Amino acid sequence: MTDKSKEIALLISFFLAGLGIAYVGDIKKGAAIFASAVICNLLSIYFGLIFSIIVFLIWAYGMYATYMYFQ
C-alpha cells in the first residue's frame, strides 16, 4: 500500500485513463491502459462508434483498476 491519495489517483484517472494507476505505482498497467485509450481514440476518428465505445470501456477499466488498488 502506498501513502498516495485515493481521491487524487481517481481524479487523475478520470481525466487521463490509466495514469491514476501509474500514479500509485503500477506503471506498466497504467502505461498500457493509457496507450490503449490513445490508440483507440485516434481510431475512433476514422472508424467511428465502435472505437468510441472501446475508449469508454478502457476509461472505465482504468477507473476500476485505480479504485481496486486501494482495496
Secondary structure, DSSP 8 states (H G I E B T S, - for coil): --SS-HHHHHHHHHHSTTHHHHHHT-HHHHHHHHHHHHHHHHHHHHH-HHHHHHHHHHHHHHHHHHHHHT-
